[in-house]
Amino acid sequence: MANTTGLFTHQTTRRTFLSGTAAAAAMLALSACSPGGGGTGGAGGGGTVSLLANDSADWEKQLRDVIAAYQGKNSSTTVNLLNIADGEQYNTKVKTQALAKTLPDIYYVRTLELAAHAEAGWLQPLDGFIKDTKNSVNRADFYPAVEAQFSAGGKLVALPEDMSGYGIYVNKTMFDELGIPVPNGDWTWDDFYEISEAFTLKEGGKQTRWGGFVNGSSWGMRGVMKANGGEVFSEDGSKAIVDNDANIATFEQINAAIKAGAVPSSEGLPTGVDPFAGGLVAMFMNGSWYAAGAKEAIADKFEWEIVALPKGSTGKREIATAGGGWGLSRDAKNVDAAWKFLDYLGSEPVQSTIPYLQSALVTARTTDPARDLLFPAIGEDAAAISYPPLWAKYEIAYGNRVASLMNGGDPRETLTAIQEETNR
């Protein structure tokens, strides 16, 4: 059992976090338009506020409790919630409403899509609201990485709610059996691959165990590349520059580890088997959302814990994070009341009293008491990078070729193809 007792007493599956994001974001350019005017009805913050959410049934109930508490203190305001649990259906709903210029006052937006929404003119900047009102939101309480992801064009366009990131899940029992100390977090990717070699196991000429597993996800690997000095996009986010020597070196190191049997290729593992819960790897790079499922899948099979990602050649971790939050739409009909509720929804007191550990995602705040227990350095060492509108094209190009990258293919050739397709 992991050393995370008490963190998962309230588990929810909440959002299908990445479902349909690339396809939805890729179509935003077709509907880009200038921001529309919204009325300022509801003098003093009263009136009706429409809210569109993408939550599981469990979280919807909690969100309704938040709304009820707010309405109890603000009797002149009614918050009408529409929740769509399915990710693809939710993205379709947002796109359809945006095209019809009927977006709700407030809606949930993921950081992977936020810049594209802002570029299309779907979101109102919030800087003026925060500056000009006696608000509860304290921007200084957000991690730099969170601030970057919820901003577009230098302006904050949504209030952060949750975040997720990557770490290393460690099979402590396996380490103890070999007499190898569990990494304490002060380590490098060189250390990760060296330690991984010690766990290589072959039976009957076939490899049955590896030391480590590297998650090849598009945004997870972006952080690893940055930790090694490599960038994916130009500084202004207008073009992909992923084909560079630092990124090539990152994947060459993975290739070398695959050849040494230290880590499996994506094709080297049995189909349908969780490599960590199944005891096939001693160290498993995965996201914070994996923890709740791991707790159930592993049960009492072995002891496990989570340590911070290794540092790259720059001496930094640059942990990739992503999350979601609430935006004030350009079609808002009741801006005053919507902002007042949005300010309440994003405030620290509200977030700190609600179980924001949904599938082990943590809040976007430095004051979150569970952040260090759950994922060491997830906030402080997170890369302060955003996801530009070009992200959708990059994600598709990367997804089409990640198998080559994680199966020993030529990194230079593959990254060049990804870059060219993204910039096409």
CORUR-V186009 format. One line per field, one symbol per residue. ss: DSSP state (H for helix, E for strand, - for the rest). psi: psi as a letter, one per 40 degrees, with the letter a starting at -180 (. if undefined). A space follows every 10 residues. Layout:
ss: ???
psi: ???
This chain:
ss: ---------- ---------- HHHHHH-HHH H--------E --HHH-EEEE EEE---HHHH HHHHHHHHHH HHH---EEEE EEE---HHHH HHHHHHHHH- -----EEEEE HHHHHHHHH- --E---HHHH HH------HH HE-HHHHHH- EE--EE--EE EEEEEEEEEE EHHHHHHH-- -------EHH HHHHHHH--- EEE--EEEEE EEE----HHH HHHHHHH--- --E------E ----HHHHHH HHHHHHHHH- --E------- ---------- EEEEEEE--H HHHHHHHH-- ---EEEE--- E-------E- EEEEEEEEE- ---EHHHHHH HHHHH--HHH HHH----E-- EEE-E----- HHHH------ -E-------- HHHHHHHHHH HHHHH----- HHHHHHHHHH HHH-
psi: iiffheefdg hiebigdehe ddddddeddd ehiihihiif ifheeiahhh hhigiidddd dddddddddd ddegeehhhh hhhhdhdddd ddddddddde ffiidhihhi deedddddde feihiedddd deigiehhde eiidddddde ihfeiheihi diiiaiahhh gddddddefh hhiedgiidd dddddddeeh hihfehheii dihhhfiddd dddddddeei idiideeeih fdgidddddd ddddddddde ediiieeeii hehhdddefd idhhhiided ddddddddbf dihiihiiii iaeeeidfhh iiaiahihie ehdgdddddd dddddeiddd deeigeghff iiieieehee ddddhheddd eihgiihide ddddddddde eddddefeih dddddddddd dde.
